[in-house]
């Protein structure tokens, strides 16, 4: 398709050049009127050729929204970094860091949904009455613990130099497209058809697009932003999987971390971003590991991704709680986020990164399961007690 597009452009330029030569001949002729009559059929033919090939080039042009080439390019994922391991799925991801040892219980630990219902801090039955499956009601000390986690995450982000932002929860189609959300995964989004507005699946979307169509001062980079928002997604994992509890919900809460940085600094930034996320789990005393995702498990936008996975006693396994990605210039190209190294230098694309710092619901359930006591109560991690105002849920 690209060759056909370039061929059409070349054909237009060739025909225009030939038409210009004939026009010049007419201008040089002694009898200009006679020359014009003689060359008119050829000039008319060239004009038709130019119009036909211009239409062909326009139909194929990658900047034409209706072009099949444009459609293919829009659905082509980012180019993976050379350090991404080969592999087809989750089983080929590679552990690059681990922290903590899973707790050995002297009793049979319960899953968080049983703990939450027994303590009257989680209510799935009434949530289903209100909204259907994959929703939850948090109440009492459960709601306060959730709020404490949000405040703790935002305070730690502030300590690390992130600018706190409260963005809109509804964004335009162009905002979704510019951050790579409207590819083949568009059907996972909730939207208002009449207003053509989408409920954000993650705060990555408005934070990344915040500086769309701007040229930033090089001295302002890196820009580090954070936002606490509800998030909304239709997709809820494989059928029959994670149907109970808080693991996969249509509505969930997250504190997001986003970087805009220089291209040469983005992979160092990915390491720093991932450290910012996993350090929260260390401070909470939750065993976890960091996995570099293989090629087949890396998302559409990302050139390289680290998933941080927390230990959950209920499943006797590690589960994702934060995903940190370097999207290189993939989103910046779509959103036109650029910078100048010097006042008159040609603008360059920034690199964008995003990560969860952290997913609130999954952190809450990880605390419930890892800090549960034999009597069914839940101890509160030390770093959270000044936010909750209590040491135990019982």
MARMARVO-182343 format. One line per 3 residues: number of its first residue (from 1); for each residue x, y, z of C-alpha. Coordinates in steps of 0.25 Angstrom, whole numbers, plus 2048, in hexadecimal, padded with zeros to 3 digits. Each point is the difference from the previous one (the first is absolute). Layout:
// MARMARVO-182343
NUM	X:Y:Z  ...
// end
This chain:
// MARMARVO-182343
1	800:800:800  80B:809:803  807:7FE:7F3
4	7F3:802:7F9  7FE:80D:807  80E:805:7FD
7	7FE:7FB:7F1  7F4:809:7FF  807:80C:806
10	80C:7FE:7F6  7F6:7FF:7F4  7FA:80D:804
13	80D:807:801  804:7FA:7F2  7F4:804:7FA
16	801:80E:806  80E:802:7FB  7FC:7FB:7F2
19	7F4:80A:800  80A:80B:804  809:7FD:7F5
22	7F5:801:7F5  7FB:80D:806  80E:805:7FF
25	800:7FC:7F1  7F4:808:7FE  806:80C:806
28	80C:7FF:7F7  7F9:7FD:7F3  7FF:80B:7F6
31	7F1:7FD:7FE  7FC:7FE:80E  7F1:7FE:7FC
34	804:7F5:7F6  809:7F9:809  7F5:800:80B
37	7F6:7FA:7F6  80A:7F5:7FC  804:7FD:80F
40	7F2:801:806  7FC:7F1:7FF  80D:7FC:806
43	7FE:80B:80B  7F2:7FB:803  805:7F1:801
46	80A:804:80A  7F6:808:808  7F7:7F4:801
49	80C:7F7:804  804:80A:80B  7F2:801:805
52	7FF:7F0:800  80D:7FE:807  7FE:80B:80A
55	7F3:7F9:804  807:7F3:800  80B:806:809
58	7F6:806:809  7F8:7F3:802  80C:7F9:804
61	807:80B:808  803:7FC:80F  7FB:80D:805
64	7F2:7FD:7F9  7F7:7FA:80B  7F9:7F8:7F6
67	80D:7FA:7FA  802:7F1:802  80F:803:802
70	7FC:809:80B  7F7:7F5:806  80C:7F6:800
73	809:80A:806  7F7:804:80B  7FE:7F1:804
76	80F:7FD:800  806:800:80E  80D:807:805
79	80D:7FA:7FC  806:7F8:80C  80D:803:806
82	80B:7F6:7FD  801:7FC:80F  7F2:7FB:800
85	800:7F1:801  7FA:7F7:7F6  7F4:7F8:803
88	7F1:7FF:7FD  7F9:802:80D  800:802:80F
91	808:7F3:802  80C:806:7F9  801:80C:809
94	80E:801:808  801:804:80E  80B:80B:802
97	7FD:803:80F  7FA:7FA:80C  7FD:805:80E
100	7FB:7FA:80D  7FC:7F2:803  7F2:7FB:800
103	7FA:7FF:80E  7FF:7F2:806  7F2:800:807
106	7FE:7F7:80D  7F1:800:7FB  7F9:7FE:7F3
109	7FF:80E:7FA  7F4:805:7F9  7FE:807:7F3
112	7FD:80F:801  7F1:7FF:7FC  7FD:7F7:80C
115	808:809:80A  7F9:80C:7FB  7F2:7FB:801
118	803:7FA:80E  805:80E:804  7F5:807:7F9
121	80A:809:7F8  7FD:7FA:7F2  7F2:7FD:7FB
124	7FF:7FA:7F2  7F2:7FC:801  7FB:80E:801
127	809:805:7F6  7FA:7F5:7F6  7F2:805:804
130	805:80E:7FC  808:7FE:7F4  802:7F1:7FC
133	80C:7F7:801  80E:805:802  7FD:80B:809
136	802:802:80F  7FC:809:80B  80A:804:80B
139	7FB:805:80D  805:803:80E  80E:7FE:802
142	802:7F9:7F3  7FC:80E:7F9  809:807:80A
145	80C:7F6:7FC  7FE:803:7F2  800:80F:802
148	80C:7FF:808  807:7F8:7F5  7FD:80B:7F6
151	805:80B:809  80D:7F8:803  803:7FD:7F1
154	7FE:80F:7FD  808:805:80B  80C:7F6:7FC
157	7FE:805:7F2  801:80E:804  80D:7FD:808
160	806:7FA:7F3  7FD:80D:7F8  7F3:7FC:7F9
163	7F7:80C:7FD  7F2:7FC:805  7F5:802:7F5
166	7F1:7FE:801  7FC:7FD:7F2  7F2:7FE:7F9
169	7FA:7F2:801  7FA:802:7F2  809:802:7F4
172	7FE:802:7F1  802:7F6:7F5  80C:807:7FC
175	806:7FF:80E  7FE:7F1:800  806:7FE:7F3
178	80C:809:802  804:7F7:80C  7FE:7F3:7F8
181	7F3:7FC:807  7F7:7FF:7F4  807:7F4:7F8
184	7FA:7F2:801  7FD:802:80F  7F6:80B:7FE
187	7F4:7F7:803  806:7FF:80F  7FC:80F:802
190	7F3:806:806  7FB:80C:7F8  7F5:80A:7FE
193	7FC:7FE:7F2  7F8:80D:7FF  80C:809:805
196	80B:7F7:7FA  807:800:80D  807:7F4:807
199	801:7FD:80E  80F:7FF:803  806:7F2:801
202	80C:805:808  805:80E:803  80B:7FE:7F7
205	7F7:805:7F5  7FD:80E:805  80E:802:806
208	808:7FC:7F4  7F7:808:7F6  800:80C:80A
211	80C:806:7F7  7FB:7FC:7F3  803:809:7F4
214	80A:807:809  80F:803:7FE  806:7FF:80E
217	80C:807:806  80C:7F6:801  803:805:80E
220	7F2:7FC:804  803:7F1:7FD  7FE:7F7:806
223	7F2:803:804  7FA:7F7:80B  7F2:800:802
226	7F6:7F8:809  7F1:7FE:801  7F6:7F9:809
229	7F4:7FC:7F8  7F5:7F5:7FE  802:7F8:7F4
232	7F6:7F9:7F7  802:7F3:7F7  7F6:7F6:7FA
235	80B:7F6:7FF  801:7F7:80C  809:7F5:7FD
238	7FE:7F2:7FB  7F2:7FA:802  7FE:7FA:80D
241	80D:805:806  801:80A:80B  7F1:801:801
244	801:802:80F  806:80B:808  807:80D:7FC
247	80A:7FA:7F6  7F8:804:7F3  7F6:80B:801
250	7F9:808:7F6  802:80C:809  80D:801:808
253	809:80B:806  80F:803:7FD  80B:80A:802
256	807:801:7F3  80E:805:7FE  804:806:7F2
259	80D:806:7FB  803:808:7F4  80F:800:7FD
262	80C:801:7F7  801:7F4:7F6  80E:7FD:805
265	7FC:7FF:80E  7F3:7F8:7FF  805:7F2:803
268	807:806:80D  7F3:806:803  7F9:7F3:7FF
271	809:7FA:80A  7FD:80C:809  7F1:7FF:7FE
274	800:7F1:803  808:803:80D  7F6:80B:804
277	7F5:7F6:7FF  806:7F3:806  806:808:80C
280	7F2:803:804  7FE:7F1:802  80D:7FF:808
283	7FB:80B:809  7F3:7F9:802  807:7F3:803
286	7FA:7F8:7F5  808:7F5:7F9  801:803:7F1
289	808:7FD:7F3  803:808:7F3  7FE:7F9:7F3
292	805:806:7F2  7F5:7FC:7F7  804:7F8:7F3
295	7FD:804:7F2  7F2:7F9:800  7FB:806:80D
298	805:80E:7FD  7F4:80A:7FE  7FD:808:7F3
301	806:80D:804  80D:7FB:807  80E:7FE:7FC
304	803:7F9:80D  7F8:7FD:80D  803:7FC:80E
307	7F4:7F9:808  801:801:80F  7F9:7F4:806
310	7FC:7FF:80F  7FE:7F3:807  7F2:7FC:803
313	7FE:7F4:80A  7F2:7FD:7FB  805:7FC:7F2
316	80E:7FC:805  806:808:7F5  805:80E:7FC
319	7F6:809:7F9  802:80D:7F8  7FF:80C:809
322	808:80A:7F7  803:801:7F1  80B:80A:7FC
325	803:802:7F2  809:808:7F7  7F8:804:7F4
328	80C:807:7F9  7FB:80A:7F6  7F3:7F8:7FC
331	7F6:808:808  808:80D:7FE  7FF:7FF:7F1
334	7F1:7FE:800  7FE:80B:80A  80B:809:7FA
337	807:802:80D  80E:806:7FD  80B:808:806
340	80C:809:7FA  80E:7FE:805  803:80E:7FD
343	7F8:80D:7FC  800:7FE:7F1  803:7F1:7FF
346	7F6:7F7:7F9  7F6:7FA:80A  801:7F1:804
349	7F7:7F7:806  800:7FD:80F  7FF:7F2:805
352	7F5:7FC:809  7FF:7F7:80C  7F5:7FB:809
355	7FE:7F7:80C  7F6:7FD:80B  805:805:80E
358	7F8:7F8:804  7F2:7FA:7FD  7F8:803:80C
361	7F7:7F4:800  80B:7F6:7FE  808:806:80B
364	7F5:800:809  7FD:7F1:7FE  80F:7FD:801
367	800:806:80E  7F4:7F9:804  805:7F2:7FC
370	80F:802:805  7FC:807:80D  7F5:7F7:804
373	800:7FA:80E  7FB:7F3:806  7F4:807:806
376	7FC:805:7F2  804:80F:803  80A:807:7F7
379	80C:808:805  803:80D:7F9  80E:802:7FB
382	808:80A:808  802:80A:7F6  7F1:801:7FE
385	7FC:802:80E  801:80F:800  7F7:801:7F4
388	7F5:7F6:805  800:804:80F  7FF:7F1:804
391	809:7F5:801  7F7:7F4:7FD  7F3:7FC:7FA
394	7F8:7F6:809
// end
